[in-house]
Amino acid sequence: MLLIGAARAENRFLPGMEDMPLAPGLSVVEDASLAFDSPSGRIVEAYAAGKVVPEAIRKFYAETLPALGWQPAGEDGYTREAERLDLDLFVKEGVTTLRMTVRPR
């Protein structure tokens, strides 16, 4: 998957998820995110990328998300109240892209 957009290192939270920290070494992929509210809850998809191994990203979120109220729910998935969070990681040419999706469960 090719994502086009400039990355900005100074943004330490994911777009549309102001309470979701950005893993170290990742930068937000601008213009690649979407967010909207549906009758059943919010739907957010945000992207970040960097030269970080997927295991380091998974470890960061496994340690960080429970403090934010997210509970593990399967491989690379978390739940909090009525929402589900999924982490999808793609590696291409040494760069890992994280797609983080929040949707109603």
C-alpha positions as CSV (number, residue, x, y, z in Angstrom):
1,M,0.0,0.0,0.0
2,L,1.4,3.3,-1.0
3,L,0.5,6.4,1.1
4,I,1.1,9.8,-0.3
5,G,1.6,12.7,2.1
6,A,4.2,14.6,4.1
7,A,5.0,13.3,7.5
8,R,5.3,15.8,10.4
9,A,7.3,14.6,13.4
10,E,6.0,17.3,15.7
11,N,2.5,15.8,15.8
12,R,2.7,13.3,18.7
13,F,-1.0,12.2,18.5
14,L,-2.9,10.6,15.7
15,P,-5.4,12.7,13.8
16,G,-8.9,12.2,14.9
17,M,-7.7,10.5,18.1
18,E,-6.4,13.3,20.2
19,D,-6.0,10.9,23.2
20,M,-4.0,8.4,21.2
21,P,-0.2,8.8,21.4
22,L,2.1,8.3,18.5
23,A,4.6,5.5,19.0
24,P,8.3,6.7,19.1
25,G,9.9,6.8,15.7
26,L,6.6,7.2,13.8
27,S,5.4,10.4,12.1
28,V,1.8,11.0,11.0
29,V,1.1,10.5,7.3
30,E,-0.7,13.7,6.5
31,D,-3.8,13.6,4.3
32,A,-4.2,9.9,4.7
33,S,-6.6,9.8,7.6
34,L,-10.4,10.0,7.9
35,A,-12.8,10.5,10.7
36,F,-16.6,10.8,11.0
37,D,-19.4,10.1,13.4
38,S,-22.0,7.5,12.6
39,P,-25.2,6.8,14.5
40,S,-23.5,3.9,16.3
41,G,-20.3,5.8,17.1
42,R,-17.1,7.3,15.7
43,I,-15.1,5.8,12.9
44,V,-11.5,6.9,12.6
45,E,-8.7,5.7,10.4
46,A,-5.2,7.2,10.9
47,Y,-1.8,6.4,9.4
48,A,1.7,6.9,10.7
49,A,5.0,5.6,9.3
50,G,8.7,5.4,10.2
51,K,11.8,3.2,10.2
52,V,10.7,1.2,13.3
53,V,10.3,-2.6,13.5
54,P,6.6,-3.7,14.0
55,E,7.5,-5.5,17.3
56,A,8.5,-2.2,18.8
57,I,5.3,-0.5,17.8
58,R,3.2,-3.4,19.1
59,K,5.1,-3.3,22.4
60,F,4.6,0.5,22.8
61,Y,0.9,0.2,22.3
62,A,0.6,-3.0,24.5
63,E,2.2,-1.0,27.3
64,T,0.4,2.3,26.7
65,L,-3.2,1.4,25.7
66,P,-4.2,-0.2,29.0
67,A,-3.4,3.0,30.8
68,L,-5.9,4.7,28.4
69,G,-8.6,2.2,29.2
70,W,-8.1,-0.1,26.2
71,Q,-8.1,-3.8,26.9
72,P,-6.5,-6.4,24.6
73,A,-8.9,-8.2,22.3
74,G,-7.2,-10.6,19.9
75,E,-4.0,-10.0,17.9
76,D,-3.4,-6.3,17.4
77,G,-6.9,-5.4,18.6
78,Y,-8.2,-3.6,21.7
79,T,-11.6,-2.6,23.1
80,R,-12.8,0.3,25.3
81,E,-16.4,0.8,26.2
82,A,-18.3,0.6,22.9
83,E,-15.3,0.9,20.6
84,R,-12.8,-1.4,18.9
85,L,-9.3,-0.4,18.0
86,D,-7.2,-2.3,15.4
87,L,-3.6,-1.9,14.6
88,D,-2.5,-2.9,11.1
89,L,1.2,-2.9,10.3
90,F,2.8,-3.0,6.8
91,V,6.5,-3.0,6.1
92,K,7.9,-1.9,2.7
93,E,11.6,-1.1,2.0
94,G,12.4,-0.8,5.7
95,V,9.6,1.6,6.5
96,T,6.7,0.4,8.7
97,T,3.3,2.0,8.2
98,L,0.7,1.8,11.0
99,R,-3.0,2.0,10.2
100,M,-4.9,2.5,13.3
101,T,-8.7,2.1,13.1
102,V,-11.3,2.9,15.7
103,R,-14.9,1.8,15.1
104,P,-18.0,0.9,17.1
105,R,-18.0,-2.7,18.2
